[in-house]
Amino acid sequence: MTVTLRPHTRDGVALIVVALVAALELTALRLASPGLRPGITGFLLGASVAVLAMTAVLVHRRRRIAAHHHPSVSSEAVDASWFTARTLDGFPMEAVRPLLLGPEAPDLNRLYMAWVLALHGHDTAWIVSRLGLSHDVAALLVDAAAARHDRS
């Protein structure tokens, strides 16, 4: 089994900042007179808790916004009904064929995947962001899926 380590720049920067702040706090405590140490310790503890709480709120908010703007398909939501013998009925092969012959042709399996996702209500922007297809190709598939849905 091979383990691949990926650099996580934000994590590394956060770790360095925490280490530097801790070193500065310890230096401040050592240089302070014994009478001021309890006050400085209380202040530093309060500031640390406030920063931690603020970070937690910001991370939660960022995740909530990301989840709202980028809904995903959970594996629990996908079942056998997504892939039937009639799944590819209405697939716009004639409109897609010239794109498959071009210099930067999309993979046919990726187009099929985009088709299935479009049939299940995902819009053009979502498909473009997830599958890396061009906007025109994704829009073609989404429009054809909507037309198929209207005929049903």
DOFI-31352 format. One record per residue: x, y, z of N, C-alpha, C in turn; residue number from 1; residue in three letters. Coordinates in nm, 3 decimals. Layout:
BEGIN
{atom {X Y Z} {X Y Z} {X Y Z} NUM ALA}
...
END
This chain:
BEGIN
{atom {0.085 -0.117 0.000} {0.000 0.000 0.000} {0.090 0.123 0.000} 1 MET}
{atom {0.060 0.217 -0.089} {0.139 0.338 -0.102} {0.063 0.454 -0.039} 2 THR}
{atom {0.132 0.530 0.041} {0.072 0.647 0.104} {0.128 0.770 0.035} 3 VAL}
{atom {0.039 0.854 -0.014} {0.080 0.977 -0.081} {0.049 1.093 0.011} 4 THR}
{atom {0.150 1.172 0.039} {0.132 1.290 0.122} {0.108 1.410 0.032} 5 LEU}
{atom {0.003 1.483 0.060} {-0.027 1.603 -0.016} {-0.004 1.724 0.073} 6 ARG}
{atom {0.057 1.827 0.019} {0.077 1.946 0.101} {-0.057 2.019 0.124} 7 PRO}
{atom {-0.078 2.057 0.246} {-0.196 2.134 0.282} {-0.148 2.269 0.331} 8 HIS}
{atom {-0.137 2.362 0.240} {-0.078 2.492 0.269} {-0.148 2.563 0.383} 9 THR}
{atom {-0.279 2.565 0.383} {-0.351 2.634 0.490} {-0.324 2.571 0.626} 10 ARG}
{atom {-0.319 2.439 0.629} {-0.292 2.371 0.755} {-0.152 2.404 0.806} 11 ASP}
{atom {-0.057 2.405 0.716} {0.080 2.436 0.754} {0.096 2.578 0.804} 12 GLY}
{atom {0.032 2.671 0.735} {0.037 2.811 0.777} {-0.028 2.828 0.914} 13 VAL}
{atom {-0.142 2.762 0.933} {-0.210 2.771 1.063} {-0.122 2.714 1.174} 14 ALA}
{atom {-0.056 2.603 1.148} {0.032 2.543 1.249} {0.149 2.636 1.283} 15 LEU}
{atom {0.206 2.698 1.184} {0.317 2.791 1.208} {0.270 2.912 1.288} 16 ILE}
{atom {0.153 2.966 1.254} {0.098 3.082 1.326} {0.072 3.045 1.472} 17 VAL}
{atom {0.013 2.928 1.496} {-0.014 2.885 1.633} {0.116 2.869 1.711} 18 VAL}
{atom {0.217 2.810 1.648} {0.346 2.792 1.716} {0.411 2.926 1.748} 19 ALA}
{atom {0.405 3.021 1.655} {0.463 3.153 1.680} {0.390 3.228 1.791} 20 LEU}
{atom {0.257 3.220 1.789} {0.180 3.288 1.893} {0.208 3.226 2.030} 21 VAL}
{atom {0.217 3.095 2.035} {0.248 3.027 2.162} {0.386 3.068 2.212} 22 ALA}
{atom {0.483 3.076 2.121} {0.617 3.118 2.161} {0.617 3.262 2.212} 23 ALA}
{atom {0.543 3.350 2.146} {0.534 3.489 2.191} {0.465 3.498 2.328} 24 LEU}
{atom {0.362 3.417 2.349} {0.294 3.419 2.479} {0.387 3.373 2.590} 25 GLU}
{atom {0.460 3.267 2.564} {0.554 3.218 2.665} {0.664 3.320 2.694} 26 LEU}
{atom {0.712 3.387 2.591} {0.814 3.490 2.609} {0.759 3.606 2.692} 27 THR}
{atom {0.635 3.646 2.661} {0.572 3.756 2.736} {0.556 3.718 2.883} 28 ALA}
{atom {0.519 3.595 2.909} {0.502 3.551 3.047} {0.635 3.545 3.122} 29 LEU}
{atom {0.739 3.501 3.055} {0.870 3.493 3.122} {0.929 3.631 3.151} 30 ARG}
{atom {0.902 3.726 3.061} {0.958 3.859 3.079} {0.876 3.945 3.175} 31 LEU}
{atom {0.750 3.907 3.200} {0.662 3.986 3.287} {0.702 3.966 3.432} 32 ALA}
{atom {0.677 4.069 3.510} {0.705 4.057 3.654} {0.605 3.959 3.716} 33 SER}
{atom {0.640 3.893 3.826} {0.552 3.794 3.887} {0.414 3.849 3.922} 34 PRO}
{atom {0.402 3.973 3.955} {0.272 4.030 3.990} {0.179 4.046 3.870} 35 GLY}
{atom {0.235 4.061 3.749} {0.154 4.080 3.629} {0.119 3.949 3.558} 36 LEU}
{atom {0.185 3.840 3.594} {0.165 3.714 3.524} {0.021 3.662 3.529} 37 ARG}
{atom {-0.050 3.667 3.642} {-0.189 3.618 3.640} {-0.278 3.700 3.546} 38 PRO}
{atom {-0.260 3.831 3.541} {-0.339 3.915 3.452} {-0.308 3.886 3.306} 39 GLY}
{atom {-0.181 3.874 3.275} {-0.141 3.844 3.137} {-0.191 3.706 3.096} 40 ILE}
{atom {-0.181 3.610 3.187} {-0.228 3.474 3.157} {-0.379 3.475 3.129} 41 THR}
{atom {-0.455 3.546 3.211} {-0.600 3.555 3.189} {-0.634 3.620 3.057} 42 GLY}
{atom {-0.562 3.728 3.026} {-0.585 3.797 2.899} {-0.555 3.705 2.781} 43 PHE}
{atom {-0.440 3.638 2.785} {-0.401 3.550 2.675} {-0.497 3.432 2.661} 44 LEU}
{atom {-0.543 3.378 2.773} {-0.638 3.268 2.768} {-0.770 3.315 2.706} 45 LEU}
{atom {-0.818 3.430 2.749} {-0.943 3.485 2.693} {-0.930 3.514 2.544} 46 GLY}
{atom {-0.817 3.571 2.504} {-0.796 3.601 2.362} {-0.789 3.472 2.281} 47 ALA}
{atom {-0.726 3.370 2.334} {-0.717 3.242 2.263} {-0.854 3.179 2.245} 48 SER}
{atom {-0.935 3.181 2.349} {-1.070 3.125 2.340} {-1.153 3.205 2.240} 49 VAL}
{atom {-1.141 3.336 2.240} {-1.216 3.420 2.145} {-1.176 3.390 2.001} 50 ALA}
{atom {-1.047 3.377 1.976} {-0.998 3.347 1.841} {-1.046 3.208 1.799} 51 VAL}
{atom {-1.041 3.111 1.888} {-1.087 2.977 1.857} {-1.237 2.977 1.823} 52 LEU}
{atom {-1.316 3.047 1.903} {-1.461 3.054 1.877} {-1.490 3.124 1.744} 53 ALA}
{atom {-1.419 3.233 1.715} {-1.439 3.305 1.591} {-1.400 3.218 1.471} 54 MET}
{atom {-1.292 3.144 1.483} {-1.250 3.054 1.376} {-1.354 2.946 1.351} 55 THR}
{atom {-1.407 2.889 1.459} {-1.510 2.786 1.444} {-1.633 2.841 1.374} 56 ALA}
{atom {-1.674 2.961 1.408} {-1.791 3.023 1.345} {-1.764 3.047 1.196} 57 VAL}
{atom {-1.647 3.098 1.163} {-1.614 3.125 1.023} {-1.605 2.997 0.940} 58 LEU}
{atom {-1.545 2.892 0.996} {-1.536 2.765 0.924} {-1.674 2.706 0.902} 59 VAL}
{atom {-1.758 2.712 1.005} {-1.895 2.660 0.992} {-1.971 2.738 0.885} 60 HIS}
{atom {-1.959 2.868 0.887} {-2.028 2.953 0.790} {-1.980 2.923 0.648} 61 ARG}
{atom {-1.849 2.907 0.632} {-1.793 2.881 0.500} {-1.840 2.745 0.447} 62 ARG}
{atom {-1.845 2.645 0.533} {-1.893 2.513 0.490} {-2.041 2.517 0.453} 63 ARG}
{atom {-2.119 2.592 0.532} {-2.262 2.603 0.503} {-2.285 2.672 0.369} 64 ARG}
{atom {-2.210 2.778 0.342} {-2.223 2.849 0.215} {-2.179 2.760 0.100} 65 ILE}
{atom {-2.069 2.688 0.117} {-2.021 2.598 0.012} {-2.121 2.486 -0.016} 66 ALA}
{atom {-2.181 2.432 0.088} {-2.281 2.326 0.070} {-2.405 2.379 0.000} 67 ALA}
{atom {-2.440 2.504 0.028} {-2.558 2.563 -0.035} {-2.534 2.590 -0.184} 68 HIS}
{atom {-2.414 2.637 -0.217} {-2.384 2.672 -0.355} {-2.342 2.553 -0.439} 69 HIS}
{atom {-2.293 2.448 -0.375} {-2.245 2.331 -0.448} {-2.307 2.205 -0.391} 70 HIS}
{atom {-2.435 2.184 -0.417} {-2.495 2.060 -0.368} {-2.431 1.941 -0.437} 71 PRO}
{atom {-2.422 1.833 -0.370} {-2.360 1.715 -0.428} {-2.462 1.603 -0.435} 72 SER}
{atom {-2.427 1.502 -0.508} {-2.511 1.385 -0.517} {-2.457 1.285 -0.417} 73 VAL}
{atom {-2.536 1.251 -0.318} {-2.489 1.153 -0.222} {-2.505 1.015 -0.280} 74 SER}
{atom {-2.418 0.925 -0.240} {-2.425 0.789 -0.291} {-2.554 0.720 -0.248} 75 SER}
{atom {-2.613 0.765 -0.136} {-2.739 0.706 -0.092} {-2.853 0.744 -0.185} 76 GLU}
{atom {-2.842 0.861 -0.251} {-2.949 0.910 -0.337} {-2.949 0.838 -0.472} 77 ALA}
{atom {-2.837 0.782 -0.510} {-2.825 0.713 -0.639} {-2.863 0.567 -0.619} 78 VAL}
{atom {-2.960 0.523 -0.699} {-2.998 0.383 -0.691} {-3.015 0.326 -0.832} 79 ASP}
{atom {-3.062 0.206 -0.841} {-3.073 0.138 -0.971} {-3.168 0.208 -1.066} 80 ALA}
{atom {-3.260 0.287 -1.015} {-3.355 0.356 -1.103} {-3.287 0.461 -1.191} 81 SER}
{atom {-3.167 0.503 -1.154} {-3.094 0.600 -1.235} {-3.040 0.535 -1.363} 82 TRP}
{atom {-3.020 0.404 -1.361} {-2.955 0.335 -1.472} {-3.043 0.219 -1.520} 83 PHE}
{atom {-3.133 0.252 -1.608} {-3.222 0.151 -1.664} {-3.192 0.136 -1.812} 84 THR}
{atom {-3.264 0.046 -1.877} {-3.246 0.027 -2.020} {-3.289 0.152 -2.098} 85 ALA}
{atom {-3.372 0.234 -2.037} {-3.424 0.354 -2.105} {-3.352 0.482 -2.064} 86 ARG}
{atom {-3.245 0.470 -1.988} {-3.175 0.589 -1.939} {-3.125 0.677 -2.053} 87 THR}
{atom {-3.075 0.616 -2.158} {-3.017 0.695 -2.268} {-3.120 0.733 -2.375} 88 LEU}
{atom {-3.247 0.700 -2.353} {-3.351 0.745 -2.447} {-3.354 0.898 -2.449} 89 ASP}
{atom {-3.348 0.953 -2.567} {-3.351 1.098 -2.580} {-3.214 1.163 -2.575} 90 GLY}
{atom {-3.108 1.083 -2.555} {-2.973 1.140 -2.554} {-2.946 1.202 -2.691} 91 PHE}
{atom {-2.902 1.327 -2.696} {-2.885 1.398 -2.825} {-2.756 1.361 -2.898} 92 PRO}
{atom {-2.747 1.234 -2.942} {-2.623 1.186 -3.003} {-2.589 1.261 -3.131} 93 MET}
{atom {-2.690 1.294 -3.211} {-2.661 1.365 -3.336} {-2.602 1.503 -3.310} 94 GLU}
{atom {-2.649 1.569 -3.205} {-2.596 1.702 -3.171} {-2.458 1.691 -3.106} 95 ALA}
{atom {-2.432 1.581 -3.039} {-2.306 1.563 -2.967} {-2.197 1.507 -3.058} 96 VAL}
{atom {-2.236 1.433 -3.162} {-2.139 1.364 -3.247} {-2.029 1.457 -3.301} 97 ARG}
{atom {-2.060 1.577 -3.354} {-1.951 1.664 -3.403} {-1.852 1.702 -3.292} 98 PRO}
{atom {-1.901 1.713 -3.171} {-1.811 1.747 -3.059} {-1.715 1.634 -3.028} 99 LEU}
{atom {-1.759 1.510 -3.051} {-1.675 1.394 -3.023} {-1.562 1.379 -3.124} 100 LEU}
{atom {-1.577 1.444 -3.238} {-1.476 1.435 -3.343} {-1.378 1.552 -3.340} 101 LEU}
{atom {-1.401 1.649 -3.253} {-1.317 1.769 -3.246} {-1.184 1.742 -3.178} 102 GLY}
{atom {-1.096 1.843 -3.179} {-0.962 1.826 -3.121} {-0.963 1.806 -2.969} 103 PRO}
{atom {-1.053 1.871 -2.899} {-1.061 1.856 -2.753} {-1.193 1.788 -2.718} 104 GLU}
{atom {-1.211 1.671 -2.774} {-1.337 1.599 -2.760} {-1.356 1.551 -2.616} 105 ALA}
{atom {-1.477 1.572 -2.563} {-1.507 1.520 -2.429} {-1.524 1.368 -2.436} 106 PRO}
{atom {-1.500 1.302 -2.326} {-1.515 1.159 -2.316} {-1.664 1.124 -2.323} 107 ASP}
{atom {-1.699 1.024 -2.403} {-1.839 0.986 -2.418} {-1.900 0.942 -2.285} 108 LEU}
{atom {-1.824 0.872 -2.202} {-1.876 0.830 -2.072} {-1.907 0.951 -1.983} 109 ASN}
{atom {-1.825 1.055 -1.995} {-1.852 1.178 -1.919} {-1.980 1.245 -1.967} 110 ARG}
{atom {-2.004 1.239 -2.098} {-2.128 1.294 -2.152} {-2.248 1.214 -2.103} 111 LEU}
{atom {-2.235 1.082 -2.099} {-2.343 0.999 -2.047} {-2.369 1.031 -1.900} 112 TYR}
{atom {-2.261 1.050 -1.824} {-2.277 1.084 -1.682} {-2.349 1.219 -1.668} 113 MET}
{atom {-2.310 1.315 -1.750} {-2.375 1.446 -1.747} {-2.522 1.434 -1.784} 114 ALA}
{atom {-2.552 1.346 -1.879} {-2.690 1.323 -1.920} {-2.774 1.270 -1.804} 115 TRP}
{atom {-2.721 1.170 -1.735} {-2.794 1.112 -1.621} {-2.815 1.218 -1.513} 116 VAL}
{atom {-2.713 1.296 -1.485} {-2.727 1.401 -1.383} {-2.828 1.508 -1.427} 117 LEU}
{atom {-2.828 1.541 -1.556} {-2.925 1.638 -1.607} {-3.067 1.582 -1.596} 118 ALA}
{atom {-3.083 1.453 -1.622} {-3.215 1.391 -1.607} {-3.266 1.400 -1.463} 119 LEU}
{atom {-3.174 1.405 -1.369} {-3.212 1.410 -1.229} {-3.209 1.552 -1.172} 120 HIS}
{atom {-3.214 1.652 -1.262} {-3.239 1.788 -1.219} {-3.119 1.876 -1.195} 121 GLY}
{atom {-3.000 1.831 -1.227} {-2.883 1.918 -1.208} {-2.873 2.016 -1.324} 122 HIS}
{atom {-2.837 2.140 -1.293} {-2.834 2.244 -1.395} {-2.698 2.250 -1.465} 123 ASP}
{atom {-2.692 2.335 -1.565} {-2.572 2.347 -1.648} {-2.449 2.384 -1.566} 124 THR}
{atom {-2.460 2.486 -1.481} {-2.344 2.531 -1.402} {-2.293 2.420 -1.312} 125 ALA}
{atom {-2.384 2.344 -1.252} {-2.343 2.236 -1.162} {-2.267 2.129 -1.239} 126 TRP}
{atom {-2.317 2.092 -1.356} {-2.251 1.989 -1.437} {-2.115 2.038 -1.486} 127 ILE}
{atom {-2.108 2.164 -1.528} {-1.980 2.220 -1.574} {-1.877 2.216 -1.461} 128 VAL}
{atom {-1.919 2.256 -1.340} {-1.824 2.262 -1.228} {-1.780 2.124 -1.182} 129 SER}
{atom {-1.866 2.023 -1.195} {-1.832 1.890 -1.146} {-1.761 1.803 -1.249} 130 ARG}
{atom {-1.802 1.815 -1.375} {-1.750 1.723 -1.477} {-1.650 1.788 -1.572} 131 LEU}
{atom {-1.635 1.919 -1.564} {-1.537 1.986 -1.648} {-1.575 1.993 -1.795} 132 GLY}
{atom {-1.702 1.981 -1.824} {-1.747 1.995 -1.963} {-1.761 2.143 -1.996} 133 LEU}
{atom {-1.763 2.172 -2.125} {-1.784 2.311 -2.164} {-1.929 2.349 -2.134} 134 SER}
{atom {-1.951 2.479 -2.122} {-2.086 2.528 -2.091} {-2.184 2.490 -2.202} 135 HIS}
{atom {-2.140 2.499 -2.328} {-2.228 2.468 -2.441} {-2.272 2.322 -2.440} 136 ASP}
{atom {-2.178 2.232 -2.415} {-2.211 2.089 -2.413} {-2.307 2.059 -2.298} 137 VAL}
{atom {-2.277 2.112 -2.180} {-2.364 2.087 -2.065} {-2.502 2.146 -2.088} 138 ALA}
{atom {-2.510 2.265 -2.145} {-2.639 2.327 -2.172} {-2.718 2.245 -2.273} 139 ALA}
{atom {-2.651 2.191 -2.374} {-2.717 2.105 -2.472} {-2.780 1.984 -2.404} 140 LEU}
{atom {-2.704 1.920 -2.316} {-2.755 1.802 -2.246} {-2.868 1.836 -2.150} 141 LEU}
{atom {-2.854 1.946 -2.078} {-2.958 1.987 -1.983} {-3.087 2.021 -2.058} 142 VAL}
{atom {-3.076 2.092 -2.169} {-3.195 2.128 -2.247} {-3.262 2.002 -2.304} 143 ASP}
{atom {-3.181 1.908 -2.353} {-3.238 1.784 -2.407} {-3.304 1.702 -2.296} 144 ALA}
{atom {-3.244 1.701 -2.178} {-3.304 1.629 -2.065} {-3.436 1.693 -2.025} 145 ALA}
{atom {-3.439 1.825 -2.025} {-3.565 1.894 -1.991} {-3.672 1.866 -2.095} 146 ALA}
{atom {-3.633 1.862 -2.222} {-3.729 1.830 -2.329} {-3.781 1.687 -2.312} 147 ALA}
{atom {-3.695 1.594 -2.277} {-3.737 1.455 -2.255} {-3.833 1.449 -2.136} 148 ARG}
{atom {-3.801 1.524 -2.033} {-3.886 1.524 -1.914} {-4.024 1.581 -1.946} 149 HIS}
{atom {-4.027 1.684 -2.030} {-4.155 1.746 -2.069} {-4.241 1.651 -2.152} 150 ASP}
{atom {-4.175 1.567 -2.234} {-4.249 1.469 -2.316} {-4.305 1.355 -2.233} 151 ARG}
{atom {-4.242 1.328 -2.120} {-4.283 1.213 -2.037} {-4.412 1.238 -1.964} 152 SER}
END
